[in-house]
Amino acid sequence: MLIRFSLAFAAIVMMVLPASAQSRPAIAFTTANLNMRAGPGTNYPVMATVPRGGGVTIFGCTADFGWCDAAFTNVKGWVSGQYLSYGGEGIYYGRPIPSAGINLGVQRYYRDYPIYAEAPAPAYRGGPVYKGDPPYDPPPVEPGPVYAPEPLYEAPPVVVAPPQPIIIRPYWDSFPGYPQRYFEPRIY
């Protein structure tokens, strides 16, 4: 009876652990400039381009981790799994998602893949992100009042008190109420 109970308990724990691991998305970063597409394949339109080193949130992948359902900034779509490396903490940091995804508990889609519509307008579509600031033209400087080099007020003199003498007292003075005979003599 005890063996049956322990086997049943082990089976329940083994079923619950993968479900709890799949309940949260994984964090990854891209190893190359990566096209984010509307579906899992190159036949779907490109919605955005994720720059190399860009962080994405992975919600799930196809069964072989070839394509992953991910989000980058405000765009959600599909990216190729072979260009993703795990970016979370732990022993799988930096490992490719196809080899580490099963150990991370990334949800796998076997069918009914979500297909996304076109990305919102401000999506990043590649190219330089920062083009530099426009040339800075400082405003003209008008001459101001001329100040005298002497100070505006006289500072009071700084008075430094002489240091207090150091008084060395016997340590039993720190324990009022106890006679000196209760303390052992110290040798310095």
C-alpha positions as CSV (number, residue, x, y, z in Angstrom):
1,M,0.0,0.0,0.0
2,L,2.8,2.4,0.9
3,I,4.6,1.6,-2.4
4,R,1.4,2.4,-4.4
5,F,0.9,5.6,-2.5
6,S,4.5,6.8,-3.1
7,L,4.3,5.8,-6.8
8,A,1.1,7.7,-7.2
9,F,2.5,10.7,-5.4
10,A,5.6,10.7,-7.6
11,A,3.5,10.5,-10.8
12,I,1.4,13.5,-9.6
13,V,4.5,15.5,-8.8
14,M,6.0,14.7,-12.3
15,M,2.9,15.9,-14.0
16,V,2.6,19.1,-12.0
17,L,6.3,20.2,-12.3
18,P,6.4,20.6,-16.1
19,A,3.0,22.5,-16.0
20,S,4.4,25.0,-13.4
21,A,7.6,25.4,-15.4
22,Q,5.6,26.2,-18.6
23,S,3.5,28.9,-16.9
24,R,6.0,31.7,-17.3
25,P,7.7,33.1,-20.4
26,A,11.5,32.8,-21.0
27,I,13.9,35.7,-21.7
28,A,16.3,35.4,-24.6
29,F,18.5,37.6,-26.7
30,T,19.2,37.5,-30.4
31,T,22.6,36.4,-31.9
32,A,22.0,38.2,-35.2
33,N,19.6,40.8,-36.8
34,L,16.4,38.8,-36.8
35,N,13.2,39.2,-38.8
36,M,10.0,38.9,-36.7
37,R,7.3,37.4,-38.8
38,A,3.6,37.0,-38.5
39,G,3.8,33.2,-38.4
40,P,6.2,30.3,-38.0
41,G,8.0,30.2,-41.3
42,T,9.7,32.3,-44.0
43,N,6.5,32.4,-46.1
44,Y,4.9,34.8,-43.5
45,P,5.4,38.6,-43.9
46,V,8.1,40.4,-41.8
47,M,6.6,42.6,-39.1
48,A,9.8,43.9,-37.5
49,T,13.5,43.4,-37.3
50,V,15.0,42.6,-33.9
51,P,18.6,44.0,-33.7
52,R,21.5,41.7,-32.7
53,G,21.6,41.5,-28.9
54,G,18.0,42.6,-28.6
55,G,16.0,41.1,-25.7
56,V,12.9,39.1,-26.5
57,T,10.3,37.4,-24.4
58,I,9.5,33.9,-25.5
59,F,6.0,32.6,-24.9
60,G,6.3,29.3,-26.7
61,C,8.0,27.5,-29.6
62,T,7.2,24.9,-32.2
63,A,7.8,21.3,-31.2
64,D,11.4,21.3,-32.6
65,F,12.1,24.8,-31.3
66,G,12.7,25.9,-34.9
67,W,10.4,29.0,-34.5
68,C,9.4,30.8,-31.3
69,D,6.5,32.9,-30.4
70,A,8.1,36.1,-29.0
71,A,7.6,39.7,-28.2
72,F,10.0,42.6,-28.8
73,T,9.1,46.1,-27.6
74,N,5.4,46.4,-28.6
75,V,5.5,43.8,-31.4
76,K,4.5,40.2,-31.0
77,G,5.4,37.6,-33.7
78,W,7.5,34.6,-34.6
79,V,11.4,34.5,-34.7
80,S,13.7,31.7,-35.8
81,G,14.8,29.7,-32.7
82,Q,18.3,29.0,-34.0
83,Y,19.2,32.7,-33.5
84,L,18.1,32.9,-29.9
85,S,20.1,32.4,-26.7
86,Y,18.7,32.1,-23.2
87,G,19.1,35.4,-21.3
88,G,17.8,34.5,-17.9
89,E,19.7,33.5,-14.8
90,G,21.1,30.0,-14.2
91,I,23.2,27.3,-15.8
92,Y,21.5,27.7,-19.2
93,Y,22.5,31.4,-19.6
94,G,23.8,31.9,-23.2
95,R,22.8,28.5,-24.4
96,P,20.8,28.3,-27.7
97,I,17.0,28.0,-27.2
98,P,16.7,24.8,-29.3
99,S,19.1,23.0,-26.8
100,A,18.0,24.7,-23.6
101,G,14.3,25.3,-24.2
102,I,13.2,21.9,-23.1
103,N,15.0,22.2,-19.8
104,L,13.7,25.8,-19.3
105,G,10.1,24.7,-19.6
106,V,9.3,26.7,-22.7
107,Q,5.8,25.9,-23.9
108,R,5.8,23.9,-27.2
109,Y,3.1,24.3,-29.8
110,Y,2.3,21.1,-31.8
111,R,-0.5,22.7,-33.8
112,D,-2.8,25.7,-33.9
113,Y,0.0,28.2,-34.1
114,P,-1.1,31.8,-33.4
115,I,-0.8,34.0,-36.5
116,Y,-0.4,37.8,-36.0
117,A,-1.6,40.7,-38.0
118,E,0.6,43.5,-39.3
119,A,2.7,45.3,-36.6
120,P,1.7,48.7,-35.2
121,A,3.2,51.7,-37.0
122,P,6.2,52.5,-34.7
123,A,7.7,49.1,-34.9
124,Y,11.5,48.9,-35.4
125,R,12.2,47.7,-39.0
126,G,16.0,47.6,-39.0
127,G,18.5,50.2,-39.9
128,P,20.2,52.7,-37.6
129,V,18.4,53.3,-34.4
130,Y,20.3,56.5,-33.4
131,K,21.1,58.9,-36.2
132,G,22.6,61.6,-33.9
133,D,21.4,64.9,-32.7
134,P,20.8,67.8,-35.1
135,P,23.7,70.3,-35.0
136,Y,23.6,72.4,-31.9
137,D,23.5,76.1,-32.5
138,P,24.0,77.8,-29.2
139,P,22.1,81.0,-28.6
140,P,24.1,84.3,-28.8
141,V,25.7,85.3,-25.6
142,E,25.0,88.8,-24.4
143,P,27.6,90.6,-22.2
144,G,26.6,90.6,-18.6
145,P,27.7,92.8,-15.7
146,V,31.3,92.9,-14.7
147,Y,32.0,91.9,-11.1
148,A,34.8,93.2,-8.9
149,P,37.4,90.6,-7.9
150,E,37.4,91.4,-4.2
151,P,34.9,89.5,-1.9
152,L,31.5,90.9,-1.2
153,Y,31.8,90.4,2.5
154,E,34.5,89.7,5.1
155,A,34.4,86.1,6.4
156,P,34.8,85.8,10.1
157,P,38.0,84.2,11.3
158,V,37.9,80.5,12.0
159,V,38.6,79.7,15.6
160,V,40.0,76.2,16.3
161,A,39.8,75.0,19.9
162,P,42.9,73.3,21.3
163,P,42.7,69.5,21.5
164,Q,41.4,68.0,24.7
165,P,44.0,66.1,26.8
166,I,43.7,62.3,26.8
167,I,43.0,61.0,30.2
168,I,43.8,57.4,30.8
169,R,41.7,55.9,33.5
170,P,41.8,52.4,35.0
171,Y,39.3,50.1,33.4
172,W,37.4,49.4,36.7
173,D,36.2,53.0,36.6
174,S,33.8,51.8,33.9
175,F,32.0,49.6,36.4
176,P,30.8,51.9,39.2
177,G,29.7,50.3,42.4
178,Y,32.3,47.5,42.3
179,P,35.4,47.8,44.4
180,Q,38.8,47.6,42.8
181,R,39.6,44.3,44.6
182,Y,37.1,42.5,42.3
183,F,39.3,43.1,39.2
184,E,42.4,41.3,38.3
185,P,45.4,43.4,37.5
186,R,46.2,43.9,33.8
187,I,49.8,43.9,32.6
188,Y,50.4,46.3,29.7
